[in-house]
């Protein structure tokens, strides 16, 4: 009993003889976390602090941004406890984008609020749009924003094949013309009957024409090789890229990871890790009525974070049909209701003479079902 009393007394003496404490210090960590204390001091390269009658374990100085000193708190009687000393929890979020964007642009209506959760996406294949669907950084977009339009890529590949065939025909033509020129020169040189001013003039004309066509062939061949090389490089990048650049409404840029590209539907899922993000709430597109107003948010023709308006035209072939203008760059962006809830992912429009105001979006419930094994509990309830 005497030994236990001495141990407790010694602990109390050590606690009261700790180096002089700061007055109501606030420790600000590098990640923005603030820890209010009743005093701090440095020990063995760490900052220790006193709070609620306990001495907390030290925090490495490298994790601390600064220490703010306030007014002296009311005296607190030290408590001696044999319980483990609580450690201030570390924040798992490194980047509070939601707060940053709310300060950068305060939305005036629900559609603008949805705009804060919309991003521009730049990939190896060009640019498009996307949007946050969860508060922890998951984004939805179209597959073709990342991999390009399969039909157009096939058209380019077919066009290059035709260009190669044309070059081969041109090469054979040049070979025949070269042989014809060689024979004409040989004839003039070997037979005096043909060695006259007129024939020599004709030979010069033939030579100039051949050289002109040969130069044109070399230019076309060089252009073809550059196009084919660029296309092959692009094809390779399509399948090895694992990140895409996203641009937020305040023009800040981040690298988002490509989580999955769907094989059967024009959809892709990305994520900005370690971030707290704004997101767009979901509405059931099956509740839409024809004539309901809808808004497309995105990056049409590089007009960043712009909005176009239209109405819901109907359900067609598993897609949402809308009169809302959907232009190049809108792909992957959200189609939202007047209360700022997403009902679809803008995907394509029909173009052609006499066609106007016909666009399509993938229903949002189809997209969520396609990635439900990944999104799971990440979706807000």
Helices and strands as residue ranges (DSSP letters): H 2-16, E 25-29, E 34-36, E 40-43, E 46-51, E 54-60, G 61-63, E 64-69, E 95-96, H 97-104, H 110-116, E 118-123, E 126-132, E 138-141, H 143-147, H 150-190, G 192-194, H 197-240, E 243-247, E 253-261, E 268-271, E 275-276, G 285-287, E 293-298, G 300-302, E 306-316, E 319-322, E 334-336, E 342-349, E 359-363, H 364-370, H 372-375, G 376-378
